[in-house]
Amino acid sequence: MTHSTAARKIKDQANLFAALGDPTRLSLVAKLIDNQLHSISELSNNKEMTRQAVTKHLTVLENVGLVTKIKEGRESLYMIDTAPLKSLQDYLDIIASQWDKSLLQLKLFIEE
Amino acid sequence: MQNSENIIEREIQINAPMTKVFKALTNAQSFAQWFGVHLDSEFKEGKTTTGKNQLKGFEMDMNFHIKEIKPQHYFSYAWTPFPLDKTIDYSLEEPTLVEFFLEENPIGTLLKVRESGFNLITASRRAKAIEMHSMGWVAQLENIDKFLAR
């Protein structure tokens, strides 16, 4: 992997983490994890939250690719897209491969 | 060696005595050389050493919050790995902990590095709301992994 590719990937991961690093959005993801389509009123149910606030949070999740929006008539329905979560593992793998590289540099530095 | 949900563990055999490995890790000038970062001060327990990485595509300001320096077998610091996004205030985020463990053996030193406390876990800890749900976040992530592996 080239440095710029890795850098871009790490930036994407940072955005994903930021999107998940909010209790409301994390609880929305937890509701969506059943892989079904959900309406905004379903998702704002039992919450002290307006439809507007829920929509705002869903847009953040949509921007990082965690949520897909489907228009059905006048209503918007939301569904989870798990592909970015799979890439959380990629994020750790990238950092791990950086450690492999750094440790090798350390070994060469000491042994030379 | 593993990369589980929130821990990275790596190790390497270095053909040199522990004292030499320990010095390369904890002496800021040496660290700067093999790690490839410009450091502004020595490493001291409880202090923060600021640094800059100039590598193209990886330009970033790095902060090493030094936790413990235990000659000749342990060194740890907290930091944000890859603080690449200039628009994010990383000081507000939970840092990860990097720990180095040194073990002497007949051919030199076995060095282990463990990085723990990645943000997903931080996020789930912040998100007390999630506990209202039947499954915790980590369990859900495992389910997603199982689902994707099918």
Boltz contact constraints between the chains, C-beta under 6 A:
constraints:
  - contact:
      token1: [A, 3]
      token2: [B, 57]
      max_distance: 6.0
  - contact:
      token1: [A, 4]
      token2: [B, 57]
      max_distance: 6.0
  - contact:
      token1: [A, 7]
      token2: [B, 57]
      max_distance: 6.0
  - contact:
      token1: [A, 7]
      token2: [B, 58]
      max_distance: 6.0
  - contact:
      token1: [A, 10]
      token2: [B, 82]
      max_distance: 6.0
  - contact:
      token1: [A, 10]
      token2: [B, 84]
      max_distance: 6.0
  - contact:
      token1: [A, 11]
      token2: [B, 84]
      max_distance: 6.0
  - contact:
      token1: [A, 11]
      token2: [B, 85]
      max_distance: 6.0
  - contact:
      token1: [A, 14]
      token2: [B, 85]
      max_distance: 6.0
  - contact:
      token1: [A, 17]
      token2: [B, 119]
      max_distance: 6.0
  - contact:
      token1: [A, 20]
      token2: [B, 123]
      max_distance: 6.0
  - contact:
      token1: [A, 21]
      token2: [B, 123]
      max_distance: 6.0
  - contact:
      token1: [A, 23]
      token2: [B, 126]
      max_distance: 6.0
  - contact:
      token1: [A, 23]
      token2: [B, 127]
      max_distance: 6.0
  - contact:
      token1: [A, 23]
      token2: [B, 129]
      max_distance: 6.0
  - contact:
      token1: [A, 26]
      token2: [B, 127]
      max_distance: 6.0
  - contact:
      token1: [A, 26]
      token2: [B, 130]
      max_distance: 6.0
  - contact:
      token1: [A, 27]
      token2: [B, 129]
      max_distance: 6.0
  - contact:
      token1: [A, 27]
      token2: [B, 130]
      max_distance: 6.0
  - contact:
      token1: [A, 30]
      token2: [B, 130]
      max_distance: 6.0
  - contact:
      token1: [A, 30]
      token2: [B, 133]
      max_distance: 6.0
  - contact:
      token1: [A, 33]
      token2: [B, 140]
      max_distance: 6.0
  - contact:
      token1: [A, 82]
      token2: [B, 144]
      max_distance: 6.0
  - contact:
      token1: [A, 85]
      token2: [B, 144]
      max_distance: 6.0
  - contact:
      token1: [A, 86]
      token2: [B, 148]
      max_distance: 6.0
  - contact:
      token1: [A, 92]
      token2: [B, 3]
      max_distance: 6.0
  - contact:
      token1: [A, 92]
      token2: [B, 8]
      max_distance: 6.0
  - contact:
      token1: [A, 93]
      token2: [B, 3]
      max_distance: 6.0
  - contact:
      token1: [A, 95]
      token2: [B, 8]
      max_distance: 6.0
  - contact:
      token1: [A, 95]
      token2: [B, 81]
      max_distance: 6.0
  - contact:
      token1: [A, 96]
      token2: [B, 3]
      max_distance: 6.0
  - contact:
      token1: [A, 96]
      token2: [B, 8]
      max_distance: 6.0
  - contact:
      token1: [A, 99]
      token2: [B, 10]
      max_distance: 6.0
  - contact:
      token1: [A, 99]
      token2: [B, 113]
      max_distance: 6.0
  - contact:
      token1: [A, 102]
      token2: [B, 35]
      max_distance: 6.0
  - contact:
      token1: [A, 103]
      token2: [B, 12]
      max_distance: 6.0
  - contact:
      token1: [A, 105]
      token2: [B, 34]
      max_distance: 6.0
  - contact:
      token1: [A, 106]
      token2: [B, 34]
      max_distance: 6.0
  - contact:
      token1: [A, 107]
      token2: [B, 12]
      max_distance: 6.0
  - contact:
      token1: [A, 107]
      token2: [B, 14]
      max_distance: 6.0
  - contact:
      token1: [A, 109]
      token2: [B, 34]
      max_distance: 6.0
  - contact:
      token1: [A, 110]
      token2: [B, 14]
      max_distance: 6.0
  - contact:
      token1: [A, 110]
      token2: [B, 16]
      max_distance: 6.0
  - contact:
      token1: [A, 110]
      token2: [B, 20]
      max_distance: 6.0
  - contact:
      token1: [A, 110]
      token2: [B, 24]
      max_distance: 6.0
  - contact:
      token1: [A, 111]
      token2: [B, 15]
      max_distance: 6.0
